[in-house]
Amino acid sequence: MMLKTWIRKSVTRQMTTIGNKVEAAKMAAAFRAVDENLKPNDRIIGIGSGSTVVHVAERIGQSSNKDSFTCIATGFQSKELIISNGLRLGSIEQFPKVDIAFDGADEVDSKLNLIKGGGACLFQEKLVASAASKFVVVADYRKKSPSTLGVQWTKGVPIEIVPNSYAKVTRDLQEMGAKSVILRQGGSAKAGPVVTDNNNFLIDADFGAIEDAEKLHSSIKQLVGVVEVGLFIQMADQSYFGEESGEVSIWSK
Ligand SMILES: O=C(CO)[C@H](O)[C@H](O)COP(=O)(O)O
């Protein structure tokens, strides 16, 4: 085989192995989190967004008592997951008290503070998590922070804002010391900014390693124009991490 072809094949194989490992880790975390936390008397279940939660919905969809509970979505993708897994869909307006919510995260610190919103669904995710008696995070090994938030997830804190406030909130965040403030763009699939499920815009504000996540959260939250901040402070009860080894590790409050 020509050297170039061999290198290309070997790199592709390596990437596939890494991809499979991450996917297997997500699945292991999700299945274990559901198996250990979903109780027969849970009636209202929150389903988050992202690629790890796909496995949560799949596992919940395998329950034999599907008719006895209702699932609350955190956005469009989540709604589709609930429906496609044969689960009953309800709304947070009908059920403002949620028994348990499962969701992914972009970064988790040892106090179970989270960065969320990488998938642009942070407002509804926080709404459902805040209504839940128990909030369980599912993630792969890449999401663990070695110290503070902002170390592992370096794309910035996602912030949902009312569209016409973007220039003013950008200035506010710069004045607060953000190293970069980016209005998230739709990429090749959309000219212009990402529009959230709530018809808002998203800003990613990079504050580097966040020493005091609670303080930063309250400061951003106070800015006029901000709908919600992708810092989830002391909301999660447990976090399940699928490890590279195939094991699952659990961080609890
Ligand atoms: O906050 C989120 C979406 O807004 C997701 O939960 C977060 O991005 C994790 O996603 P994934 O499971 O795909 O890594």
The ligand as a Tripos MOL2 file, in Angstrom:
@<TRIPOS>MOLECULE
LIG
   14    13     1     0     0
SMALL
NO_CHARGES

@<TRIPOS>ATOM
      1 O1        -26.4110   22.0090   27.0820 O.2       1 LIG1
      2 C1        -26.6540   21.3010   26.1350 C.2       1 LIG1
      3 C2        -27.4380   21.7610   24.9720 C.3       1 LIG1
      4 O2        -27.7030   23.1150   25.0440 O.3       1 LIG1
      5 C3        -26.2000   19.8920   26.1190 C.3       1 LIG1
      6 O3        -26.7140   19.2300   27.2010 O.3       1 LIG1
      7 C4        -24.7060   19.8930   26.1490 C.3       1 LIG1
      8 O4        -24.2320   20.6290   25.0390 O.3       1 LIG1
      9 C5        -24.1480   18.4680   26.1000 C.3       1 LIG1
     10 O5        -24.3480   17.8920   24.8650 O.3       1 LIG1
     11 P1        -23.7250   16.4950   24.4560 P.3       1 LIG1
     12 O6        -24.4210   15.4530   25.2580 O.co2     1 LIG1
     13 O7        -24.0060   16.3890   22.9940 O.co2     1 LIG1
     14 O8        -22.2470   16.5470   24.7480 O.co2     1 LIG1
@<TRIPOS>BOND
     1     1     2 2
     2     2     3 1
     3     2     5 1
     4     3     4 1
     5     5     6 1
     6     5     7 1
     7     7     8 1
     8     7     9 1
     9     9    10 1
    10    10    11 1
    11    11    12 2
    12    11    13 1
    13    11    14 1
@<TRIPOS>SUBSTRUCTURE
     1 LIG1         1 GROUP 0 **** ****
